[in-house]
Amino acid sequence: MGSPVSPIVANIYMHEFETTALRTYSAHVPRIWLRYVDDTIVILPEEESASFFSHINSLDTHISFTQETCKDGNLAFLDVEVHVETDGSLSTSVYRKPTHTDQYLNFQSHHPLIHKLAVIMTLFHRADTIVHSSAEVTKEKTNIRNALVGCGYPDWAFSKADNPKPPNKNTRRAQGVQGRKVTITIPYVHDLPDKVKRLFQRQGITTAFKPHNTLRQRLVHVKDRVAKEKQRNVVYGIRCSQEDCNDFYVGETQQSLRARMNQHRRPSNSESIPDSAVYTHTYTSNHSFNTREVIILDRESRWFERGVCHKCTH
């Protein structure tokens, strides 16, 4: 779970599974079989329901289906609610779970404006594509608007989302010269995105922004935190423990911080490799440094990028 390749593998496997399941069923083949990854919606005669359900659960011991039948003419499939009308036709509307709270990305949150406008555009697009009748589309959009106003969305945001700005002509021309579209993703910093975006647009580069400080990062820790001295691939800083000394050393290492600090405490074992600047300082000035007070400035597994970060910190 969570791997980028998971949906691809699941789709390949489920395609083979459903092909076998439908081919080997001896009774009536379902009138409709629609699937999204591992969620399916099936239309078949009611008397065939139990038999077909047993059939698909007998094909693979690692796959166990559950089923939900149509109740009062309604059946939910993903975020679509299918309604069976009195004349036998089908209509659709947006499905929301009973626990739905109408809480969306707050407009005052520290996110790029385009992310907030995308919330409006995505919800309106869902209403246009899922809801069956025009009257229900209007009703659904009114509900969306009221919910988003409760999340702080101003009127001008809805107008801006309905009339997005056309692509910049200079950007299109630059992309045409280069022959390919170039997109970069950088962390979002308040008040900087528009300025940075304009600079890159002049070079034909599309800019995307992502939050770099989220609640998930702050609150959710799936793995136990690695002790500082055991951490690897870091850029670190060492300050001299002498109160009247302002020397501060910045370095980078692939090995554990503990191993690197031990190297700083002794001279080099090779004539071709000079002593570290930390060892030289402590040896010549009779000063010292405390391993517990070493600061981790950044983490980067790639050697070149770690070296660049190291130089920038200097």
DOMIZA-20920 format. One record per residue (C-alpha): x, y, z; residue in three letters; residue number from 0. Coordinates in nm, 4 decimals, always signed. Layout:
N
u->X, v->Y, w->Z, aa->Ala, i->NUM
...
//
This chain:
314
u->+0.0000, v->+0.0000, w->+0.0000, aa->Met, i->0
u->+0.1207, v->+0.3494, w->-0.0809, aa->Gly, i->1
u->+0.3604, v->+0.2454, w->-0.3564, aa->Ser, i->2
u->+0.3149, v->+0.4326, w->-0.6880, aa->Pro, i->3
u->+0.3126, v->+0.1002, w->-0.8737, aa->Val, i->4
u->+0.0338, v->-0.0504, w->-0.6576, aa->Ser, i->5
u->-0.2629, v->+0.0713, w->-0.8707, aa->Pro, i->6
u->-0.0932, v->-0.0548, w->-1.1886, aa->Ile, i->7
u->-0.0275, v->-0.4007, w->-1.0430, aa->Val, i->8
u->-0.3797, v->-0.4165, w->-0.8983, aa->Ala, i->9
u->-0.5349, v->-0.3248, w->-1.2335, aa->Asn, i->10
u->-0.3295, v->-0.5831, w->-1.4246, aa->Ile, i->11
u->-0.4169, v->-0.8563, w->-1.1772, aa->Tyr, i->12
u->-0.7860, v->-0.7635, w->-1.1519, aa->Met, i->13
u->-0.8161, v->-0.7478, w->-1.5312, aa->His, i->14
u->-0.6986, v->-1.1076, w->-1.5549, aa->Glu, i->15
u->-0.9214, v->-1.2055, w->-1.2636, aa->Phe, i->16
u->-1.2408, v->-1.0518, w->-1.4045, aa->Glu, i->17
u->-1.1750, v->-1.1935, w->-1.7513, aa->Thr, i->18
u->-1.1521, v->-1.5436, w->-1.6026, aa->Thr, i->19
u->-1.4517, v->-1.4877, w->-1.3731, aa->Ala, i->20
u->-1.6851, v->-1.3761, w->-1.6523, aa->Leu, i->21
u->-1.5636, v->-1.6409, w->-1.8980, aa->Arg, i->22
u->-1.6052, v->-1.9335, w->-1.6583, aa->Thr, i->23
u->-1.9459, v->-1.8431, w->-1.5176, aa->Tyr, i->24
u->-2.1892, v->-2.0964, w->-1.6609, aa->Ser, i->25
u->-2.5154, v->-1.9070, w->-1.5986, aa->Ala, i->26
u->-2.6176, v->-1.5613, w->-1.7157, aa->His, i->27
u->-2.3212, v->-1.3284, w->-1.7595, aa->Val, i->28
u->-2.3849, v->-0.9945, w->-1.5783, aa->Pro, i->29
u->-2.5503, v->-0.7328, w->-1.7931, aa->Arg, i->30
u->-2.3031, v->-0.4723, w->-1.6621, aa->Ile, i->31
u->-1.9674, v->-0.5195, w->-1.4873, aa->Trp, i->32
u->-1.7831, v->-0.1938, w->-1.4118, aa->Leu, i->33
u->-1.4693, v->-0.1822, w->-1.2018, aa->Arg, i->34
u->-1.2390, v->+0.0822, w->-1.0543, aa->Tyr, i->35
u->-0.9295, v->-0.0948, w->-0.9099, aa->Val, i->36
u->-1.1097, v->-0.3349, w->-0.6715, aa->Asp, i->37
u->-1.4556, v->-0.1731, w->-0.6516, aa->Asp, i->38
u->-1.7152, v->-0.3118, w->-0.8908, aa->Thr, i->39
u->-2.0781, v->-0.2418, w->-0.9741, aa->Ile, i->40
u->-2.2687, v->-0.5305, w->-1.1307, aa->Val, i->41
u->-2.6151, v->-0.5567, w->-1.2848, aa->Ile, i->42
u->-2.7588, v->-0.9080, w->-1.3169, aa->Leu, i->43
u->-3.0895, v->-1.0895, w->-1.2416, aa->Pro, i->44
u->-3.1644, v->-1.0945, w->-0.8684, aa->Glu, i->45
u->-3.1966, v->-1.4754, w->-0.8624, aa->Glu, i->46
u->-2.8382, v->-1.4994, w->-0.9966, aa->Glu, i->47
u->-2.6874, v->-1.2761, w->-0.7279, aa->Ser, i->48
u->-2.5973, v->-1.5435, w->-0.4713, aa->Ala, i->49
u->-2.4651, v->-1.7866, w->-0.7334, aa->Ser, i->50
u->-2.2446, v->-1.5286, w->-0.9048, aa->Phe, i->51
u->-2.1156, v->-1.3991, w->-0.5695, aa->Phe, i->52
u->-2.0111, v->-1.7536, w->-0.4692, aa->Ser, i->53
u->-1.8467, v->-1.8020, w->-0.8088, aa->His, i->54
u->-1.6156, v->-1.4998, w->-0.7937, aa->Ile, i->55
u->-1.5193, v->-1.5801, w->-0.4337, aa->Asn, i->56
u->-1.4172, v->-1.9333, w->-0.5321, aa->Ser, i->57
u->-1.1569, v->-1.8320, w->-0.7914, aa->Leu, i->58
u->-0.8779, v->-1.6998, w->-0.5695, aa->Asp, i->59
u->-0.8213, v->-1.7710, w->-0.2003, aa->Thr, i->60
u->-0.6397, v->-1.4360, w->-0.1657, aa->His, i->61
u->-0.9377, v->-1.2317, w->-0.2864, aa->Ile, i->62
u->-1.2576, v->-1.2114, w->-0.0831, aa->Ser, i->63
u->-1.5432, v->-1.0014, w->-0.2183, aa->Phe, i->64
u->-1.8108, v->-0.8372, w->-0.0071, aa->Thr, i->65
u->-2.1367, v->-0.7169, w->-0.1555, aa->Gln, i->66
u->-2.3944, v->-0.4479, w->-0.1048, aa->Glu, i->67
u->-2.7286, v->-0.4820, w->-0.2778, aa->Thr, i->68
u->-2.9602, v->-0.2119, w->-0.4042, aa->Cys, i->69
u->-3.1806, v->-0.0726, w->-0.1249, aa->Lys, i->70
u->-3.4906, v->+0.1352, w->-0.1922, aa->Asp, i->71
u->-3.3746, v->+0.1759, w->-0.5502, aa->Gly, i->72
u->-3.0389, v->+0.3285, w->-0.4493, aa->Asn, i->73
u->-2.6854, v->+0.1932, w->-0.4657, aa->Leu, i->74
u->-2.3557, v->+0.3764, w->-0.4000, aa->Ala, i->75
u->-2.0491, v->+0.3150, w->-0.6184, aa->Phe, i->76
u->-1.7447, v->+0.5234, w->-0.5220, aa->Leu, i->77
u->-1.8730, v->+0.8846, w->-0.5092, aa->Asp, i->78
u->-2.1719, v->+0.8124, w->-0.7361, aa->Val, i->79
u->-2.5183, v->+0.7214, w->-0.6101, aa->Glu, i->80
u->-2.7182, v->+0.5269, w->-0.8673, aa->Val, i->81
u->-3.0977, v->+0.5590, w->-0.8544, aa->His, i->82
u->-3.3338, v->+0.3104, w->-1.0199, aa->Val, i->83
u->-3.6347, v->+0.5095, w->-1.1399, aa->Glu, i->84
u->-3.9903, v->+0.3719, w->-1.1525, aa->Thr, i->85
u->-3.9660, v->+0.3169, w->-1.5283, aa->Asp, i->86
u->-3.6476, v->+0.1111, w->-1.4860, aa->Gly, i->87
u->-3.4084, v->+0.3827, w->-1.6081, aa->Ser, i->88
u->-3.1032, v->+0.4878, w->-1.4102, aa->Leu, i->89
u->-3.0098, v->+0.8316, w->-1.2781, aa->Ser, i->90
u->-2.7045, v->+0.9415, w->-1.0834, aa->Thr, i->91
u->-2.6116, v->+1.1927, w->-0.8154, aa->Ser, i->92
u->-2.3151, v->+1.2648, w->-0.5880, aa->Val, i->93
u->-2.2829, v->+1.0177, w->-0.2998, aa->Tyr, i->94
u->-2.1651, v->+1.1338, w->+0.0421, aa->Arg, i->95
u->-2.1094, v->+0.9048, w->+0.3354, aa->Lys, i->96
u->-2.3211, v->+0.9610, w->+0.6509, aa->Pro, i->97
u->-2.0026, v->+1.0820, w->+0.8261, aa->Thr, i->98
u->-1.9383, v->+1.3542, w->+0.5634, aa->His, i->99
u->-1.8895, v->+1.6959, w->+0.7299, aa->Thr, i->100
u->-1.8505, v->+1.9376, w->+0.4345, aa->Asp, i->101
u->-1.5031, v->+2.0267, w->+0.5596, aa->Gln, i->102
u->-1.2675, v->+2.1155, w->+0.2750, aa->Tyr, i->103
u->-0.9324, v->+2.2940, w->+0.2489, aa->Leu, i->104
u->-0.9784, v->+2.6173, w->+0.4455, aa->Asn, i->105
u->-0.9212, v->+2.9304, w->+0.2404, aa->Phe, i->106
u->-0.7002, v->+3.0795, w->+0.5137, aa->Gln, i->107
u->-0.4683, v->+2.7778, w->+0.5171, aa->Ser, i->108
u->-0.1048, v->+2.8084, w->+0.4084, aa->His, i->109
u->-0.1516, v->+2.6667, w->+0.0573, aa->His, i->110
u->-0.1071, v->+2.8130, w->-0.2920, aa->Pro, i->111
u->-0.4155, v->+2.9888, w->-0.4283, aa->Leu, i->112
u->-0.4277, v->+2.7465, w->-0.7221, aa->Ile, i->113
u->-0.4856, v->+2.4585, w->-0.4762, aa->His, i->114
u->-0.7853, v->+2.6390, w->-0.3267, aa->Lys, i->115
u->-0.9289, v->+2.7236, w->-0.6671, aa->Leu, i->116
u->-0.8769, v->+2.3590, w->-0.7658, aa->Ala, i->117
u->-1.1079, v->+2.2560, w->-0.4805, aa->Val, i->118
u->-1.3867, v->+2.4655, w->-0.6352, aa->Ile, i->119
u->-1.3180, v->+2.3470, w->-0.9909, aa->Met, i->120
u->-1.2954, v->+1.9794, w->-0.8899, aa->Thr, i->121
u->-1.6214, v->+1.9795, w->-0.6947, aa->Leu, i->122
u->-1.8054, v->+2.1692, w->-0.9684, aa->Phe, i->123
u->-1.6617, v->+1.9370, w->-1.2345, aa->His, i->124
u->-1.7839, v->+1.6366, w->-1.0354, aa->Arg, i->125
u->-2.1316, v->+1.7878, w->-1.0214, aa->Ala, i->126
u->-2.1313, v->+1.8482, w->-1.3990, aa->Asp, i->127
u->-2.0168, v->+1.4951, w->-1.4830, aa->Thr, i->128
u->-2.1984, v->+1.2833, w->-1.2228, aa->Ile, i->129
u->-2.5336, v->+1.4499, w->-1.1562, aa->Val, i->130
u->-2.8046, v->+1.3340, w->-1.3977, aa->His, i->131
u->-3.0387, v->+1.6339, w->-1.4421, aa->Ser, i->132
u->-2.9641, v->+2.0038, w->-1.4867, aa->Ser, i->133
u->-3.1912, v->+2.0938, w->-1.1950, aa->Ala, i->134
u->-2.9965, v->+1.8608, w->-0.9662, aa->Glu, i->135
u->-2.6667, v->+2.0041, w->-1.0954, aa->Val, i->136
u->-2.7767, v->+2.3521, w->-0.9858, aa->Thr, i->137
u->-2.8823, v->+2.2149, w->-0.6473, aa->Lys, i->138
u->-2.5515, v->+2.0300, w->-0.6031, aa->Glu, i->139
u->-2.3467, v->+2.3407, w->-0.6909, aa->Lys, i->140
u->-2.5489, v->+2.5485, w->-0.4446, aa->Thr, i->141
u->-2.4674, v->+2.2950, w->-0.1711, aa->Asn, i->142
u->-2.1002, v->+2.3046, w->-0.2669, aa->Ile, i->143
u->-2.0917, v->+2.6833, w->-0.2630, aa->Arg, i->144
u->-2.2541, v->+2.7001, w->+0.0817, aa->Asn, i->145
u->-2.0071, v->+2.4443, w->+0.2183, aa->Ala, i->146
u->-1.7056, v->+2.6304, w->+0.0779, aa->Leu, i->147
u->-1.8314, v->+2.9672, w->+0.2034, aa->Val, i->148
u->-1.8346, v->+2.8026, w->+0.5459, aa->Gly, i->149
u->-1.4661, v->+2.7203, w->+0.4881, aa->Cys, i->150
u->-1.3868, v->+3.0864, w->+0.4199, aa->Gly, i->151
u->-1.4050, v->+3.0963, w->+0.0385, aa->Tyr, i->152
u->-1.4905, v->+3.4502, w->-0.0870, aa->Pro, i->153
u->-1.7138, v->+3.5289, w->-0.3860, aa->Asp, i->154
u->-1.4196, v->+3.6350, w->-0.6013, aa->Trp, i->155
u->-1.2660, v->+3.2867, w->-0.5665, aa->Ala, i->156
u->-1.5723, v->+3.1302, w->-0.7313, aa->Phe, i->157
u->-1.5562, v->+3.3850, w->-1.0147, aa->Ser, i->158
u->-1.1844, v->+3.3198, w->-1.0644, aa->Lys, i->159
u->-1.2394, v->+2.9420, w->-1.0669, aa->Ala, i->160
u->-1.5182, v->+2.9756, w->-1.3277, aa->Asp, i->161
u->-1.2971, v->+3.1920, w->-1.5524, aa->Asn, i->162
u->-0.9401, v->+3.0614, w->-1.5270, aa->Pro, i->163
u->-0.6644, v->+3.2746, w->-1.6760, aa->Lys, i->164
u->-0.5565, v->+3.1557, w->-2.0246, aa->Pro, i->165
u->-0.1980, v->+3.0289, w->-2.0678, aa->Pro, i->166
u->+0.0669, v->+3.2960, w->-2.1038, aa->Asn, i->167
u->+0.1614, v->+3.3519, w->-2.4706, aa->Lys, i->168
u->+0.5286, v->+3.3921, w->-2.3880, aa->Asn, i->169
u->+0.5235, v->+3.0576, w->-2.2090, aa->Thr, i->170
u->+0.3672, v->+2.8827, w->-2.5081, aa->Arg, i->171
u->+0.6253, v->+3.0362, w->-2.7429, aa->Arg, i->172
u->+0.9158, v->+2.9285, w->-2.5233, aa->Ala, i->173
u->+0.7816, v->+2.5762, w->-2.4954, aa->Gln, i->174
u->+0.7486, v->+2.5628, w->-2.8737, aa->Gly, i->175
u->+1.1154, v->+2.6553, w->-2.9177, aa->Val, i->176
u->+1.2311, v->+2.3970, w->-2.6655, aa->Gln, i->177
u->+1.0037, v->+2.1321, w->-2.8140, aa->Gly, i->178
u->+0.8933, v->+1.9968, w->-2.4797, aa->Arg, i->179
u->+0.7108, v->+2.1099, w->-2.1692, aa->Lys, i->180
u->+0.9214, v->+2.1652, w->-1.8593, aa->Val, i->181
u->+0.7606, v->+2.1587, w->-1.5151, aa->Thr, i->182
u->+0.9271, v->+2.1974, w->-1.1771, aa->Ile, i->183
u->+0.7811, v->+2.1509, w->-0.8294, aa->Thr, i->184
u->+0.9085, v->+2.3667, w->-0.5438, aa->Ile, i->185
u->+0.8010, v->+2.4226, w->-0.1808, aa->Pro, i->186
u->+0.5332, v->+2.6856, w->-0.1250, aa->Tyr, i->187
u->+0.6474, v->+2.9940, w->+0.0691, aa->Val, i->188
u->+0.3947, v->+3.2690, w->+0.1408, aa->His, i->189
u->+0.4156, v->+3.5783, w->-0.0862, aa->Asp, i->190
u->+0.6841, v->+3.4255, w->-0.3113, aa->Leu, i->191
u->+0.4936, v->+3.1974, w->-0.5564, aa->Pro, i->192
u->+0.3718, v->+3.4665, w->-0.7994, aa->Asp, i->193
u->+0.7168, v->+3.6255, w->-0.8257, aa->Lys, i->194
u->+0.8929, v->+3.2927, w->-0.8728, aa->Val, i->195
u->+0.6299, v->+3.1735, w->-1.1206, aa->Lys, i->196
u->+0.6736, v->+3.4833, w->-1.3396, aa->Arg, i->197
u->+1.0513, v->+3.4393, w->-1.3448, aa->Leu, i->198
u->+1.0251, v->+3.0779, w->-1.4602, aa->Phe, i->199
u->+0.7498, v->+3.1585, w->-1.7112, aa->Gln, i->200
u->+0.9911, v->+3.3817, w->-1.9001, aa->Arg, i->201
u->+1.2035, v->+3.0738, w->-1.9569, aa->Gln, i->202
u->+0.9078, v->+2.8581, w->-2.0639, aa->Gly, i->203
u->+0.9008, v->+2.6631, w->-1.7376, aa->Ile, i->204
u->+0.5736, v->+2.5747, w->-1.5654, aa->Thr, i->205
u->+0.5904, v->+2.5960, w->-1.1869, aa->Thr, i->206
u->+0.3966, v->+2.3824, w->-0.9404, aa->Ala, i->207
u->+0.3984, v->+2.4368, w->-0.5650, aa->Phe, i->208
u->+0.3626, v->+2.1912, w->-0.2806, aa->Lys, i->209
u->+0.3233, v->+2.2456, w->+0.0961, aa->Pro, i->210
u->+0.6462, v->+2.1672, w->+0.2802, aa->His, i->211
u->+0.5157, v->+2.1805, w->+0.6376, aa->Asn, i->212
u->+0.1987, v->+1.9781, w->+0.6973, aa->Thr, i->213
u->+0.0091, v->+1.8497, w->+0.9997, aa->Leu, i->214
u->+0.0768, v->+1.4965, w->+0.8814, aa->Arg, i->215
u->+0.4500, v->+1.5591, w->+0.8897, aa->Gln, i->216
u->+0.4225, v->+1.7077, w->+1.2380, aa->Arg, i->217
u->+0.1810, v->+1.4604, w->+1.3975, aa->Leu, i->218
u->+0.2084, v->+1.1291, w->+1.2138, aa->Val, i->219
u->+0.5225, v->+0.9222, w->+1.2686, aa->His, i->220
u->+0.4751, v->+0.5728, w->+1.1338, aa->Val, i->221
u->+0.8278, v->+0.4667, w->+1.2260, aa->Lys, i->222
u->+1.0172, v->+0.5274, w->+1.5496, aa->Asp, i->223
u->+1.2330, v->+0.8375, w->+1.5317, aa->Arg, i->224
u->+1.5975, v->+0.7544, w->+1.4567, aa->Val, i->225
u->+1.8376, v->+0.8816, w->+1.7230, aa->Ala, i->226
u->+2.0401, v->+1.1804, w->+1.6039, aa->Lys, i->227
u->+2.3766, v->+1.0074, w->+1.6320, aa->Glu, i->228
u->+2.2505, v->+0.7178, w->+1.4134, aa->Lys, i->229
u->+2.1202, v->+0.9342, w->+1.1299, aa->Gln, i->230
u->+2.2934, v->+0.9177, w->+0.7917, aa->Arg, i->231
u->+2.3154, v->+1.1315, w->+0.4757, aa->Asn, i->232
u->+2.3051, v->+1.4589, w->+0.6650, aa->Val, i->233
u->+2.4510, v->+1.8077, w->+0.6531, aa->Val, i->234
u->+2.5577, v->+1.8983, w->+1.0061, aa->Tyr, i->235
u->+2.6946, v->+2.1894, w->+1.2056, aa->Gly, i->236
u->+2.9437, v->+2.1850, w->+1.4967, aa->Ile, i->237
u->+2.9932, v->+2.4790, w->+1.7311, aa->Arg, i->238
u->+3.2974, v->+2.5050, w->+1.9538, aa->Cys, i->239
u->+3.2117, v->+2.4494, w->+2.3211, aa->Ser, i->240
u->+3.4436, v->+2.7305, w->+2.4343, aa->Gln, i->241
u->+3.2216, v->+3.0250, w->+2.5361, aa->Glu, i->242
u->+3.4479, v->+3.2958, w->+2.3890, aa->Asp, i->243
u->+3.5033, v->+3.1044, w->+2.0612, aa->Cys, i->244
u->+3.2699, v->+3.1670, w->+1.7655, aa->Asn, i->245
u->+3.4073, v->+2.8966, w->+1.5351, aa->Asp, i->246
u->+3.1371, v->+2.6958, w->+1.3615, aa->Phe, i->247
u->+3.2012, v->+2.4080, w->+1.1232, aa->Tyr, i->248
u->+2.9584, v->+2.2767, w->+0.8582, aa->Val, i->249
u->+3.0096, v->+1.9342, w->+0.7027, aa->Gly, i->250
u->+2.8271, v->+1.6511, w->+0.5273, aa->Glu, i->251
u->+2.8456, v->+1.2767, w->+0.5642, aa->Thr, i->252
u->+2.6950, v->+0.9596, w->+0.4237, aa->Gln, i->253
u->+2.7838, v->+0.7534, w->+0.7283, aa->Gln, i->254
u->+2.6237, v->+0.7814, w->+1.0711, aa->Ser, i->255
u->+2.6717, v->+1.1058, w->+1.2593, aa->Leu, i->256
u->+2.8334, v->+0.9166, w->+1.5489, aa->Arg, i->257
u->+3.0987, v->+0.7662, w->+1.3179, aa->Ala, i->258
u->+3.1691, v->+1.1069, w->+1.1637, aa->Arg, i->259
u->+3.2080, v->+1.2713, w->+1.5065, aa->Met, i->260
u->+3.4556, v->+1.0016, w->+1.6098, aa->Asn, i->261
u->+3.6607, v->+1.0853, w->+1.3000, aa->Gln, i->262
u->+3.6648, v->+1.4524, w->+1.4025, aa->His, i->263
u->+3.8149, v->+1.3541, w->+1.7405, aa->Arg, i->264
u->+4.1285, v->+1.1907, w->+1.5976, aa->Arg, i->265
u->+4.3911, v->+1.2725, w->+1.3332, aa->Pro, i->266
u->+4.3738, v->+1.1273, w->+0.9843, aa->Ser, i->267
u->+4.5150, v->+0.7782, w->+0.9323, aa->Asn, i->268
u->+4.6396, v->+0.8615, w->+0.5827, aa->Ser, i->269
u->+4.9151, v->+1.1005, w->+0.4750, aa->Glu, i->270
u->+4.7173, v->+1.1903, w->+0.1613, aa->Ser, i->271
u->+4.4085, v->+1.2936, w->+0.3622, aa->Ile, i->272
u->+4.4533, v->+1.5994, w->+0.5839, aa->Pro, i->273
u->+4.3180, v->+1.6194, w->+0.9360, aa->Asp, i->274
u->+3.9634, v->+1.7523, w->+0.9604, aa->Ser, i->275
u->+3.9155, v->+2.1209, w->+1.0383, aa->Ala, i->276
u->+3.7368, v->+2.0284, w->+1.3616, aa->Val, i->277
u->+4.0274, v->+1.8138, w->+1.4844, aa->Tyr, i->278
u->+4.2797, v->+2.0801, w->+1.3855, aa->Thr, i->279
u->+4.0879, v->+2.3473, w->+1.5763, aa->His, i->280
u->+4.0431, v->+2.1408, w->+1.8910, aa->Thr, i->281
u->+4.4068, v->+2.0232, w->+1.8842, aa->Tyr, i->282
u->+4.5714, v->+2.3615, w->+1.8252, aa->Thr, i->283
u->+4.3456, v->+2.5661, w->+2.0548, aa->Ser, i->284
u->+4.2836, v->+2.3003, w->+2.3206, aa->Asn, i->285
u->+3.9099, v->+2.3544, w->+2.2743, aa->His, i->286
u->+3.6419, v->+2.0852, w->+2.2497, aa->Ser, i->287
u->+3.2974, v->+2.0169, w->+2.1096, aa->Phe, i->288
u->+2.9963, v->+1.8267, w->+2.2430, aa->Asn, i->289
u->+2.8471, v->+1.5574, w->+2.0170, aa->Thr, i->290
u->+2.5025, v->+1.6094, w->+2.1708, aa->Arg, i->291
u->+2.5073, v->+1.9722, w->+2.0572, aa->Glu, i->292
u->+2.5810, v->+1.8914, w->+1.6924, aa->Val, i->293
u->+2.3020, v->+2.0339, w->+1.4718, aa->Ile, i->294
u->+2.1527, v->+1.8507, w->+1.1732, aa->Ile, i->295
u->+2.0964, v->+2.1212, w->+0.9126, aa->Leu, i->296
u->+1.9515, v->+1.9078, w->+0.6322, aa->Asp, i->297
u->+1.9063, v->+1.5514, w->+0.5057, aa->Arg, i->298
u->+1.9801, v->+1.4386, w->+0.1513, aa->Glu, i->299
u->+2.0552, v->+1.0859, w->+0.0298, aa->Ser, i->300
u->+2.2112, v->+1.2010, w->-0.2994, aa->Arg, i->301
u->+2.5794, v->+1.2884, w->-0.2784, aa->Trp, i->302
u->+2.5870, v->+1.5788, w->-0.5248, aa->Phe, i->303
u->+2.2782, v->+1.7520, w->-0.3805, aa->Glu, i->304
u->+2.4128, v->+1.7008, w->-0.0280, aa->Arg, i->305
u->+2.7390, v->+1.8651, w->-0.1330, aa->Gly, i->306
u->+2.5519, v->+2.1614, w->-0.2866, aa->Val, i->307
u->+2.3495, v->+2.2041, w->+0.0326, aa->Cys, i->308
u->+2.6731, v->+2.1844, w->+0.2308, aa->His, i->309
u->+2.8316, v->+2.4652, w->+0.0239, aa->Lys, i->310
u->+2.5175, v->+2.6785, w->+0.0418, aa->Cys, i->311
u->+2.5106, v->+2.6462, w->+0.4191, aa->Thr, i->312
u->+2.8705, v->+2.7641, w->+0.4326, aa->His, i->313
//
